[in-house]
Amino acid sequence: MTGELSGGELRKLYAKDFALFEAEAPDKYAKEHELRKLTGRSYTPVWVFLDSSGKKVLESTGFRNPREARAIHAYVSGRHYLKTGYQEFLAAFPKG
């Protein structure tokens, strides 16, 4: 993929490998809020990726650019988290 990812392209990329779940949440939510069980953050947006057993494998506050969106997808869908950290994976991810 080259160029910018639109919202539709991003959804299509992620939907082929993940079950997508969107939750409406206030800008900040209380410590006892149900969404806080998935994330330590008290604000949105936040992306939480779980493996098939429900274990969190990556948490992100979103994407800074299309490359990062593709890198996160590749990292989680390819199960690279089993052998390397995300920052190391991102540093080696193709720039184009």
C-alpha positions, 0 to 999 in steps of 0.5 A: 500500500502506498499513499495515505490511508483513509478511514475506509482503507484502514477499516478494510485493512484491519477487518480482514484480520481482526474483529473490530469493536468500537466503543463510544466513550467520553473523552475521559472515563472513570477508573471503574469504567468497563473500558478501563479493564482493557487499558490503563488510559483514562482517555480516548482514542485508544486501540487495544489488541488482544490475542485469541485468548484475550491477552493484551498484546499491544495498546496504542493511542492511534496512528501518527501516519499510514506507515505506523498503521500498517506496521501495527497491523503487520505486528499484531496479525503476524504475531511478531509480538511473540518474538520482538517488541513493537518499537524494535519492529517499527524501527525495522518496518519498511519506510515506503 
